[in-house]
Amino acid sequence: MRVLWMKKEHLRVFLKASKQFGELWGPVQKGKVHVYDKIDDFSELILEPTKTVLSIKKLVHPPEFNMFRYDGESYEAELENMPRKVVYGVPPCDIHGLLILDDLFTRYYPDPYYIKRRERTAILGVSFCTPTEGCLCKSMGTDVVEEGFDLFFSDLKDFYLVWVGSSLGDDMVRAEPDLFNDNITRKHTDKFIECKTERDEKFTRGIDMTVIPDLMELSYDIPLWNELGERCLECGACTVVCPTCNCYNIVDEPSISGSKGDRRRYWDCCIYTEYSLVAGGHNFRRTRGERLRLWYSHKLKSFGYSEKPACVGCGRCIDTCPVDINVLVVARALLGKKEHKGKS
């Protein structure tokens, strides 16, 4: 992999120039939180690494979109209204989340809508110098990333190391060659090691994932699930903020005459009562405890074709759940430790 370095003052210049490759998106302040948004005013762009409320998932797997329009004779898939995007500020854990979605949506049952958006989205990753509150990525092995991005910027305080991860990333570098330097010296590598060591020492939370997948397998009928189910509000916030939740529903919305209509796709949530409801009123997971057990089986045991835990350690469920049900609480309970209370 090609590695370059860049002066910090050149980043904003590069990002402005990158708009030739698509709409520029990045973290901006909305009230008290940070979100990904299209950048029209560069003064709003947050250059420092930050955790957004929602991951980049929403840009490649949108909460809602029209799949196609139909009439009595034909249908027309809506695959064209997908502008190219350049997304800056994606942390390693969210890139790992993208890799899990890539595996799900592109391997055995290719999703043309996901694939088209993914192909038209350039990922500019960025490292954290200081872990954010609730961050568990070190425990999940997602604090570093070697694929899934086009360019990755390692913030080393005085400069960036820039990792080129794709041919598109290489094209972006070649478009602005004066902003990059390929002369990597001992000074750069020493600074990289120093910053990574300092960052690793700042992680305040963690999960021993060595035995958690096996404990999930052995804990199918324990009282924990019913206890958590009694607390759960079934709001679905955990699934909205999770970078790897991917469930969706498809709804036909016909015209009054029924002669034409739209087929739309919406995010769905396996925590909802109706998710497992089938014809005849049968529900394979009637209780919230059963549905929470399924969700945490995916996050802490295995998910999809990779058979690996789908939690990437971003900590958003810790930040979001109003009744403090999250991966840290569940992991600690499975390990027999005192249950974590609150968000501190």
C-alpha positions in Angstrom: 0.0 0.0 0.0 1.3 3.4 -1.0 1.9 5.8 2.0 2.5 9.5 1.7 2.5 12.4 4.1 0.8 15.8 4.0 1.1 19.1 5.9 -1.9 19.7 8.1 -2.6 23.1 6.4 -3.0 21.3 3.1 -6.0 19.1 4.1 -8.6 21.8 3.6 -7.1 22.7 0.2 -7.2 19.0 -0.8 -10.8 18.5 0.3 -11.9 21.6 -1.7 -10.1 20.1 -4.7 -11.7 16.7 -4.2 -15.1 18.1 -5.2 -14.1 17.3 -8.8 -14.7 13.6 -7.8 -18.2 14.2 -6.4 -20.2 15.9 -3.7 -18.2 16.5 -0.6 -19.7 15.2 2.6 -18.3 15.3 6.1 -19.0 15.9 9.8 -20.8 19.1 10.7 -22.3 20.5 13.9 -26.1 20.1 14.3 -27.1 21.4 17.7 -25.1 19.5 20.2 -24.1 16.6 18.0 -22.1 15.9 14.8 -23.6 14.5 11.7 -22.6 13.7 8.1 -23.9 16.3 5.7 -23.2 17.7 2.3 -20.5 20.4 2.5 -21.4 23.7 0.7 -19.8 26.0 3.3 -16.3 24.8 4.2 -16.4 26.7 7.4 -18.9 24.1 8.7 -16.7 21.1 8.0 -15.1 19.6 11.1 -11.6 18.5 10.2 -10.7 16.9 13.5 -11.7 13.3 14.0 -15.1 13.0 15.6 -17.9 10.5 16.1 -21.1 11.3 14.3 -24.6 10.3 15.7 -25.1 8.1 12.6 -22.4 6.2 10.8 -21.7 6.5 7.1 -24.2 3.6 6.7 -27.0 6.0 5.9 -25.2 7.1 2.7 -24.8 3.7 1.1 -27.9 2.0 2.7 -30.4 5.0 3.1 -33.2 5.0 5.6 -35.7 5.3 2.8 -35.6 5.3 -1.0 -37.7 4.4 -4.1 -36.7 1.2 -5.7 -38.7 1.5 -8.9 -41.9 2.8 -10.4 -44.4 0.5 -12.1 -47.5 0.6 -14.2 -49.6 -2.1 -15.9 -47.0 -2.8 -18.5 -43.5 -2.3 -17.1 -41.4 -1.0 -14.3 -38.4 1.4 -14.2 -35.7 0.9 -11.6 -34.4 4.1 -10.1 -30.6 3.5 -10.2 -29.6 6.8 -11.8 -30.3 9.3 -9.1 -27.2 8.4 -7.1 -24.6 11.3 -7.4 -21.0 10.6 -6.7 -19.9 11.4 -3.2 -16.6 12.0 -1.4 -17.0 11.4 2.3 -14.4 12.7 4.7 -13.9 11.9 8.3 -14.9 8.2 8.5 -13.3 6.5 11.5 -11.8 3.0 11.4 -14.7 1.4 13.2 -17.2 2.7 10.7 -15.0 1.5 7.8 -15.1 -2.0 9.4 -18.9 -1.6 9.6 -18.9 -0.8 5.8 -16.9 -4.0 5.2 -19.5 -6.0 7.0 -22.3 -4.4 4.9 -20.2 -5.1 1.8 -20.0 -8.7 2.7 -23.8 -8.9 3.2 -25.0 -6.9 0.2 -22.5 -7.9 -2.5 -21.5 -11.6 -2.0 -24.3 -14.1 -2.6 -27.3 -12.0 -3.2 -26.0 -8.8 -4.8 -28.0 -5.7 -4.0 -27.8 -3.4 -7.0 -28.9 -0.3 -5.1 -26.2 -0.8 -2.4 -23.5 -1.7 -4.9 -24.2 1.4 -7.1 -24.1 3.7 -4.1 -21.0 2.1 -2.7 -19.2 2.3 -6.1 -20.0 6.0 -6.3 -18.9 6.8 -2.8 -15.2 7.7 -2.1 -14.2 6.9 1.5 -11.7 9.2 3.2 -11.0 7.7 6.5 -9.3 9.5 9.5 -7.8 8.2 12.7 -8.6 9.3 16.2 -5.8 10.7 18.4 -8.0 10.4 21.5 -10.8 7.7 21.7 -14.2 9.2 22.2 -16.3 8.4 25.2 -17.9 4.9 24.9 -15.4 3.8 22.3 -14.8 0.0 22.4 -13.0 -0.4 19.1 -9.7 -1.5 20.7 -11.6 -4.5 22.2 -13.2 -5.3 18.9 -10.0 -5.0 16.9 -11.5 -2.2 14.8 -9.2 0.6 15.9 -7.1 0.1 12.8 -8.1 -0.7 9.3 -6.3 -1.9 6.2 -9.0 -1.9 3.5 -12.4 -0.5 2.7 -11.2 3.1 2.1 -9.9 5.1 -0.8 -7.6 7.3 1.3 -6.9 7.2 5.0 -5.5 10.1 7.0 -3.6 9.2 10.2 -3.6 12.4 12.3 -0.1 12.7 13.8 -0.7 16.2 15.3 1.9 18.0 13.1 1.1 16.3 9.8 -0.9 13.4 8.3 0.3 10.1 7.1 -1.9 9.3 4.1 -2.6 5.7 3.1 -3.7 5.1 -0.5 -6.3 2.3 -0.5 -7.6 2.2 -4.1 -7.1 3.3 -7.6 -9.6 6.1 -7.0 -7.6 7.2 -4.0 -4.5 7.2 -6.2 -6.3 9.3 -8.8 -7.3 11.8 -6.1 -3.7 12.1 -5.0 -2.4 12.5 -8.6 -4.9 15.3 -9.2 -3.2 17.4 -6.5 0.4 16.1 -6.4 1.9 19.2 -4.8 0.0 18.6 -1.6 1.6 15.2 -0.9 5.1 14.0 -0.3 6.3 10.4 -0.7 9.5 10.8 1.2 8.7 8.9 4.4 11.5 9.2 6.9 12.3 7.8 10.4 10.8 11.0 11.8 7.4 10.1 10.3 7.4 6.5 11.5 8.5 7.4 15.0 5.7 9.9 15.3 3.2 7.3 14.1 4.4 4.9 16.7 4.3 7.6 19.4 0.8 8.7 18.6 -0.6 5.2 18.4 1.0 4.3 21.7 -0.5 7.4 23.4 -3.9 6.7 21.9 -3.9 3.1 23.0 -3.3 4.2 26.6 -6.3 6.5 26.5 -8.9 3.7 26.1 -10.9 3.6 29.3 -13.4 0.9 28.4 -13.1 -2.6 27.1 -14.6 -6.0 26.6 -12.7 -9.2 26.8 -14.0 -10.7 23.5 -12.0 -13.9 23.9 -14.9 -15.9 25.3 -17.9 -13.7 24.6 -19.0 -15.6 21.4 -18.9 -18.9 23.3 -20.8 -17.4 26.2 -23.5 -16.1 23.9 -23.9 -19.7 22.6 -24.1 -21.1 26.1 -26.5 -18.4 27.4 -29.6 -19.0 25.3 -32.0 -19.5 28.1 -30.6 -17.4 30.9 -32.8 -14.9 32.8 -30.7 -11.9 31.5 -32.7 -11.6 28.3 -36.1 -11.4 30.0 -34.6 -8.9 32.5 -33.4 -6.7 29.7 -36.6 -7.2 27.8 -38.6 -5.7 30.7 -36.4 -2.6 30.6 -36.3 -2.2 26.8 -38.7 0.5 25.4 -38.7 -1.1 21.9 -37.7 2.3 20.5 -35.2 0.9 18.0 -32.6 3.6 18.6 -29.9 1.0 18.9 -30.6 -0.3 15.4 -30.7 3.1 13.9 -27.3 4.2 15.2 -25.5 0.8 14.7 -23.2 0.8 11.7 -24.0 -2.8 10.8 -27.8 -3.1 11.3 -29.2 -3.6 7.9 -32.8 -4.9 8.1 -35.3 -3.3 5.8 -38.9 -3.6 4.7 -40.3 -3.2 1.2 -43.7 -1.5 0.7 -45.7 -1.0 -2.5 -47.4 2.3 -2.6 -50.0 2.2 -5.5 -52.0 5.0 -6.9 -55.7 5.3 -6.1 -56.6 3.5 -9.3 -54.0 0.8 -8.7 -52.7 1.2 -12.2 -49.3 2.5 -11.2 -47.2 3.0 -8.1 -43.9 3.0 -6.4 -42.0 0.2 -4.6 -40.2 1.8 -1.6 -37.6 0.4 0.8 -37.4 1.5 4.4 -35.1 0.6 7.3 -36.8 -1.9 9.6 -35.8 -3.1 13.1 -35.7 -6.6 14.5 -36.5 -5.2 18.0 -40.0 -4.3 16.9 -42.9 -6.7 17.7 -44.1 -6.7 14.1 -40.7 -7.7 12.7 -41.2 -11.4 13.3 -45.0 -11.4 12.8 -46.3 -13.7 10.0 -49.7 -14.7 8.6 -52.2 -16.0 11.1 -50.9 -13.8 13.9 -47.9 -16.1 14.6 -44.8 -14.4 16.0 -41.5 -16.3 16.2 -40.2 -13.9 18.8 -43.0 -12.7 20.8 -41.1 -11.1 23.7 -38.6 -8.2 23.7 -36.2 -10.5 25.5 -36.2 -12.9 22.6 -35.6 -10.1 20.1 -32.8 -8.6 22.2 -31.2 -12.0 22.4 -31.2 -12.2 18.6 -29.8 -8.7 18.2 -26.9 -9.4 20.6 -26.2 -12.8 19.1 -25.5 -10.9 15.9 -23.4 -8.3 17.6 -21.4 -10.4 20.0 -21.4 -13.9 18.4 -21.7 -14.1 14.7 -23.4 -12.5 11.8 -23.7 -13.0 8.1 -21.4 -15.0 5.9 -18.2 -14.0 7.8 -19.5 -15.7 11.0 -17.8 -12.9 13.0 -19.4 -10.6 15.6 -21.0 -7.6 13.9 -20.2 -5.1 16.7 -17.5 -2.7 15.6 -17.1 -1.1 19.0 -18.3 2.4 18.0 -20.1 2.9 21.3 -23.2 4.5 19.8 -25.5 2.1 21.5 -23.9 3.2 24.8 -24.5 6.8 23.9 -28.1 6.3 22.7 -30.1 3.7 24.6 -32.3 5.6 27.1 -32.4 2.7 29.5 -28.7 1.7 29.3 -29.0 -1.6 27.4 -25.8 -1.9 25.3 -23.0 -4.2 24.3 -21.0 -3.3 27.3 -23.8 -4.1 29.7 -24.5 -7.4 28.0 -20.9 -8.5 27.8 -20.2 -7.7 31.4 -23.4 -9.6 32.4 -22.3 -12.6 30.4 -18.9 -12.5 32.1 -20.6 -12.5 35.5 -19.5 -9.0 36.3 -21.5 -6.3 38.1 -23.9 -4.7 35.7 -22.8 -1.3 34.3 -25.1 1.5 35.3 -25.4 4.8 33.6 -23.2 6.2 30.8 -20.2 7.2 32.9 
